[in-house]
Amino acid sequence: MMALRGLCSSLLPCLSSRSAVQFPKTASWSRWESWWGSCSLAHGESLPLHSPQQQSIRWKRARSVAPGPRQNQPRRHWITPELPAGLEAREQLSAENRAFLQQVVQDTYPAAAAAVSPLRTPPPERAPYTFKTRRCGLLCRKIGVMPQWTKTGKKILTTLLQVVDNHVISMSPSSQFGTTHRGQHYKAARKGLSSLVVGAESIDPTNLTDDYCRLFEASGLQPKRKLSKMIVSDHAVIPVGTPLRATHFRVGDYVDIGGRTVDHGFQGVMKRWNMRGGPASHGATKSHRRIGSIGFRRHNGRIMKGKRMPGHMGNTYRVHKGVQILRINTRHDVLWVRGRAIPGATNSWCMVWDTHVLPKRRLNLQTPPPMPTHYPEEDAQPLPEELVHPDLHVWDAPTIVFQVTEDDLKQKVRTGAKTALKAKAAAPAAAAAKAKK
């Protein structure tokens, strides 16, 4: 015990410099720091490891370091992408200095304007798309909701997702990915699964840290704002530096979309769980929006797990499965997907990949998607700017025409076209009756 206290006291001068002692960069780093710091007081007086004073110091430090819930703080082993906010103000760069830095960026990343990596290799050999194939996904930005109309006049709400400058940053084969914790969870070595890191939206590297910029040196691409890891099959691996466009999918494909829901903060039961609340009058005092009874002594004498109560609403990762793509804009790389229940607020990021819903995945097998992705240089003719589902009404086409038959008139369902046709058919009889009067 004395040797352990002596070792702790000898390491205390080094704790002030983080570069001298390298703590394990894991989620338990804060606990290591609180344990080492609690082995001695600020004045150098050592305390027994199990004394009440030492336990109180360790508890206070652990409570101050531990992050609060729902704060989504980055992990200890993550690399900080952006520089501190006050660093740019302290530098006081002139206009000439800023112009020089921008020129250095253009010379460092000459292919940024063309969005092509110098390490990009020719397309690999094609492999057939099977039922168990896992292709790479896309990083999209949700830009809003827009209505569409079918050829029969039915209104459909669609969500617009823009593929913003996606590139493959790095690749880990199954032999390497299978040794990681996440690879062991997916059994990558046995199933033949690799991992790809996809980046989206190029940004100015002058506002980023050196460690974050080094992540893109191997690919030769400009640093990206958003990074995400995709798990793919070995025969669906995409070479590093390959751009990913909206034509990675086709019109009519079914996809899964994952993202973080809108953060509503702490909410009551009426908004969080859509409860009725208490009475508005007749003796109700300060209980209009309360939950009411949550249990009683006779039934186990406790509150049951999963009881719906007030709490934090939103800001959780959700996946919307089995969504159909109705329209694609090849110029701006925009996807129109059916529905408006896509998780996330406007301008938030989301991931799009081939659906895992079995019935709809079989529909994608009828016309297999491009493997491993779409290469525009291989097209015999360039694709049109708008790719629209055959059931949707195209704005360049003539106005929608309704063909109403006598059988449709006999039905009780009313539409604008049927009502107009009935009024037109009844107009001569009404005019004749009016003339007789």
RABEL-V644839 format. One record per residue. N is the residue number from 1. SS is DSSP state (helix for helix, strand for strand, loop for the rest). OMEGA is omega as a letter, one per 30 degrees, with the letter a starting at -180 (NA if undefined). D_FIRST is the distance of its C-alpha to the first C-alpha in Angstrom with 1 decimal. Layout:
{{N;SS;OMEGA;D_FIRST} {N;SS;OMEGA;D_FIRST}}
//
This chain:
{{1;loop;l;0.0} {2;helix;l;3.8} {3;helix;l;5.4} {4;helix;l;5.1} {5;helix;l;6.3} {6;helix;l;8.6} {7;helix;l;9.9} {8;helix;a;10.7} {9;helix;l;12.4} {10;helix;a;14.3} {11;helix;a;15.6} {12;helix;l;16.8} {13;helix;a;20.1} {14;helix;a;20.9} {15;helix;l;20.6} {16;loop;l;23.8} {17;loop;a;25.7} {18;loop;a;25.8} {19;loop;a;27.5} {20;loop;a;24.6} {21;loop;l;22.1} {22;loop;l;23.8} {23;loop;l;22.3} {24;loop;a;23.7} {25;loop;l;27.0} {26;loop;a;27.0} {27;loop;a;27.5} {28;loop;a;23.8} {29;helix;a;23.4} {30;helix;l;23.3} {31;helix;l;20.4} {32;helix;a;18.4} {33;helix;a;19.5} {34;helix;a;18.7} {35;helix;a;15.1} {36;helix;a;14.5} {37;helix;a;16.5} {38;loop;a;14.9} {39;loop;a;11.5} {40;strand;l;13.4} {41;loop;a;16.8} {42;loop;a;20.0} {43;loop;l;20.0} {44;loop;a;16.7} {45;loop;a;15.0} {46;strand;l;11.5} {47;loop;l;11.1} {48;loop;a;8.8} {49;loop;a;8.8} {50;loop;l;11.3} {51;loop;l;13.3} {52;helix;l;17.0} {53;helix;a;17.3} {54;helix;l;14.7} {55;helix;l;16.5} {56;helix;l;19.8} {57;helix;a;19.0} {58;helix;a;17.9} {59;helix;l;21.1} {60;helix;a;23.4} {61;helix;l;22.4} {62;helix;l;22.7} {63;helix;l;26.0} {64;helix;a;27.4} {65;helix;a;26.7} {66;loop;l;27.9} {67;loop;l;31.6} {68;loop;a;34.1} {69;loop;l;36.3} {70;loop;l;39.5} {71;loop;l;38.7} {72;loop;l;38.8} {73;loop;l;36.4} {74;loop;l;36.1} {75;loop;a;33.2} {76;loop;a;30.5} {77;loop;l;31.9} {78;loop;l;35.5} {79;loop;l;37.3} {80;loop;a;38.8} {81;loop;a;42.5} {82;strand;l;44.0} {83;loop;l;43.4} {84;loop;a;42.4} {85;loop;a;45.4} {86;loop;a;45.7} {87;helix;a;45.5} {88;helix;l;49.2} {89;helix;l;50.3} {90;helix;a;48.5} {91;helix;l;50.1} {92;loop;a;53.7} {93;loop;l;55.4} {94;loop;l;59.2} {95;helix;l;61.7} {96;helix;l;62.2} {97;helix;l;58.5} {98;helix;l;58.3} {99;helix;l;61.4} {100;helix;l;59.9} {101;helix;l;56.7} {102;helix;l;58.8} {103;helix;l;60.8} {104;helix;l;57.6} {105;helix;l;56.6} {106;helix;l;60.0} {107;helix;a;59.9} {108;helix;a;56.4} {109;loop;a;57.4} {110;loop;a;61.1} {111;loop;a;61.2} {112;loop;a;59.8} {113;loop;l;63.3} {114;loop;l;64.3} {115;loop;a;61.1} {116;loop;l;60.9} {117;loop;l;58.0} {118;loop;l;59.0} {119;loop;a;56.8} {120;loop;a;58.8} {121;loop;l;60.2} {122;loop;l;63.3} {123;loop;a;63.2} {124;loop;l;61.7} {125;loop;a;63.7} {126;loop;l;64.4} {127;loop;a;62.9} {128;loop;l;64.5} {129;loop;a;63.0} {130;loop;a;62.0} {131;loop;a;60.8} {132;loop;a;57.1} {133;loop;l;57.2} {134;loop;l;54.7} {135;loop;l;56.0} {136;loop;l;54.4} {137;loop;a;54.6} {138;strand;l;55.4} {139;strand;a;53.8} {140;strand;l;56.4} {141;strand;a;56.8} {142;strand;a;58.4} {143;strand;l;61.4} {144;strand;a;63.3} {145;strand;a;65.6} {146;strand;l;69.2} {147;strand;l;72.0} {148;strand;a;74.0} {149;strand;l;77.1} {150;strand;l;78.3} {151;loop;l;81.9} {152;loop;l;82.7} {153;loop;l;81.7} {154;loop;l;78.4} {155;strand;a;75.8} {156;strand;l;72.2} {157;strand;a;69.2} {158;strand;l;67.2} {159;strand;a;64.0} {160;strand;l;64.0} {161;strand;a;61.1} {162;strand;l;61.3} {163;strand;a;59.7} {164;loop;l;58.5} {165;loop;a;58.3} {166;strand;l;56.2} {167;strand;l;55.1} {168;strand;a;52.8} {169;strand;a;49.9} {170;strand;a;48.0} {171;strand;l;48.0} {172;strand;l;45.4} {173;loop;a;47.0} {174;helix;l;46.1} {175;helix;l;44.3} {176;helix;a;41.9} {177;helix;a;41.9} {178;loop;l;41.2} {179;loop;a;37.7} {180;loop;a;36.5} {181;helix;l;35.2} {182;helix;l;38.5} {183;helix;l;40.5} {184;helix;l;38.8} {185;helix;l;39.6} {186;helix;a;43.3} {187;loop;a;43.3} {188;helix;a;44.8} {189;helix;a;44.8} {190;helix;a;46.9} {191;helix;a;49.1} {192;loop;a;49.7} {193;strand;l;48.4} {194;strand;a;47.7} {195;strand;l;46.6} {196;strand;l;48.5} {197;strand;a;47.4} {198;strand;l;50.3} {199;strand;a;50.7} {200;strand;l;53.2} {201;strand;l;54.9} {202;strand;a;54.7} {203;loop;a;53.5} {204;loop;a;53.5} {205;helix;a;50.6} {206;helix;l;50.8} {207;helix;a;48.8} {208;strand;l;46.0} {209;loop;a;42.9} {210;helix;a;42.9} {211;helix;l;40.3} {212;helix;l;42.5} {213;helix;l;45.6} {214;helix;l;44.2} {215;helix;a;44.1} {216;helix;l;48.0} {217;loop;a;48.5} {218;loop;a;48.8} {219;loop;a;51.6} {220;loop;a;53.4} {221;loop;l;53.8} {222;loop;a;53.5} {223;loop;a;50.3} {224;strand;l;50.5} {225;strand;a;49.7} {226;strand;l;48.6} {227;strand;l;46.8} {228;strand;a;46.5} {229;strand;l;45.7} {230;strand;l;48.4} {231;strand;a;48.1} {232;strand;l;51.3} {233;strand;a;52.8} {234;helix;a;52.9} {235;helix;l;56.7} {236;helix;a;56.5} {237;loop;l;54.4} {238;loop;l;55.8} {239;loop;a;55.6} {240;loop;l;53.5} {241;loop;a;55.6} {242;loop;l;58.1} {243;strand;l;59.3} {244;strand;a;59.3} {245;loop;l;62.3} {246;helix;l;63.5} {247;helix;l;65.8} {248;helix;l;62.7} {249;loop;l;63.9} {250;loop;l;67.5} {251;loop;a;69.6} {252;loop;l;69.3} {253;loop;l;65.8} {254;strand;a;63.2} {255;strand;l;59.8} {256;strand;a;56.5} {257;strand;a;55.2} {258;strand;l;51.7} {259;strand;l;50.4} {260;strand;a;48.7} {261;loop;a;50.8} {262;loop;a;51.9} {263;loop;l;49.2} {264;loop;a;50.8} {265;strand;a;47.7} {266;strand;a;47.2} {267;strand;l;50.4} {268;loop;a;51.8} {269;helix;a;53.1} {270;helix;l;56.6} {271;helix;a;55.9} {272;helix;a;52.8} {273;loop;l;54.3} {274;loop;l;58.0} {275;loop;a;58.1} {276;loop;a;61.2} {277;loop;a;59.6} {278;loop;l;61.1} {279;loop;a;64.7} {280;loop;a;66.1} {281;loop;l;68.1} {282;loop;l;69.3} {283;loop;l;66.6} {284;loop;a;63.7} {285;loop;l;61.4} {286;loop;l;58.5} {287;loop;a;58.1} {288;loop;a;60.4} {289;loop;a;57.7} {290;loop;a;55.0} {291;loop;a;53.8} {292;loop;a;55.0} {293;loop;l;53.6} {294;loop;l;50.4} {295;loop;l;50.3} {296;loop;a;51.0} {297;loop;a;49.4} {298;loop;a;51.7} {299;loop;l;50.5} {300;loop;l;46.9} {301;loop;a;46.1} {302;loop;l;44.3} {303;loop;a;45.0} {304;loop;l;45.6} {305;loop;a;43.6} {306;loop;l;45.6} {307;loop;a;47.6} {308;loop;a;49.3} {309;loop;l;48.2} {310;loop;a;48.1} {311;strand;a;45.5} {312;strand;a;45.3} {313;strand;l;48.3} {314;loop;a;48.6} {315;loop;l;46.5} {316;loop;a;45.7} {317;strand;a;46.5} {318;strand;l;49.7} {319;strand;l;52.0} {320;strand;a;55.8} {321;strand;l;57.2} {322;strand;a;60.6} {323;strand;a;62.1} {324;strand;l;65.4} {325;strand;a;66.2} {326;strand;a;69.7} {327;strand;l;70.3} {328;strand;l;68.9} {329;strand;a;69.8} {330;loop;a;69.5} {331;loop;a;70.0} {332;loop;l;67.2} {333;loop;a;65.0} {334;strand;l;65.2} {335;strand;l;64.8} {336;strand;a;66.6} {337;strand;a;64.8} {338;strand;l;66.2} {339;loop;l;64.9} {340;loop;a;63.0} {341;loop;l;59.8} {342;loop;a;57.8} {343;loop;l;54.3} {344;loop;l;53.6} {345;loop;l;55.4} {346;loop;a;58.0} {347;loop;l;56.7} {348;loop;a;53.5} {349;strand;l;52.4} {350;strand;l;52.8} {351;strand;a;52.6} {352;strand;l;55.7} {353;strand;a;55.8} {354;strand;a;58.1} {355;loop;l;58.0} {356;loop;l;56.3} {357;loop;a;58.7} {358;helix;a;60.5} {359;helix;a;64.1} {360;helix;l;64.1} {361;helix;l;62.3} {362;helix;l;65.3} {363;helix;l;67.6} {364;helix;l;65.9} {365;helix;a;66.6} {366;helix;l;70.3} {367;loop;a;70.3} {368;loop;l;67.1} {369;loop;l;65.4} {370;loop;a;65.2} {371;loop;f;62.7} {372;loop;l;60.2} {373;loop;a;61.6} {374;loop;l;64.9} {375;loop;a;66.1} {376;helix;a;69.0} {377;helix;l;70.4} {378;helix;a;71.3} {379;loop;l;73.6} {380;loop;l;77.3} {381;loop;l;78.0} {382;loop;a;75.7} {383;loop;l;74.6} {384;loop;a;76.3} {385;loop;a;74.5} {386;strand;l;74.4} {387;strand;a;73.5} {388;strand;l;74.5} {389;loop;a;74.3} {390;loop;l;77.9} {391;loop;a;77.7} {392;strand;l;77.1} {393;loop;l;79.9} {394;loop;a;80.1} {395;loop;l;81.1} {396;loop;a;83.6} {397;loop;l;85.4} {398;loop;a;88.3} {399;loop;a;87.8} {400;loop;a;86.8} {401;loop;l;89.9} {402;loop;l;90.1} {403;loop;a;92.5} {404;loop;l;93.4} {405;loop;l;95.6} {406;helix;l;97.6} {407;helix;l;95.0} {408;helix;l;92.4} {409;helix;a;94.8} {410;helix;a;95.1} {411;loop;a;91.3} {412;loop;a;90.0} {413;loop;a;87.3} {414;loop;l;88.2} {415;loop;a;87.4} {416;helix;a;88.9} {417;helix;a;91.0} {418;helix;l;92.4} {419;helix;l;93.3} {420;helix;a;95.1} {421;helix;l;97.0} {422;helix;l;98.1} {423;helix;l;99.3} {424;helix;l;101.2} {425;helix;a;102.9} {426;helix;a;103.9} {427;helix;a;105.2} {428;helix;a;108.8} {429;helix;l;109.3} {430;helix;l;108.1} {431;helix;l;110.5} {432;helix;l;113.5} {433;helix;l;112.8} {434;helix;a;112.7} {435;helix;l;116.0} {436;helix;a;117.8} {437;loop;NA;116.9}}
//
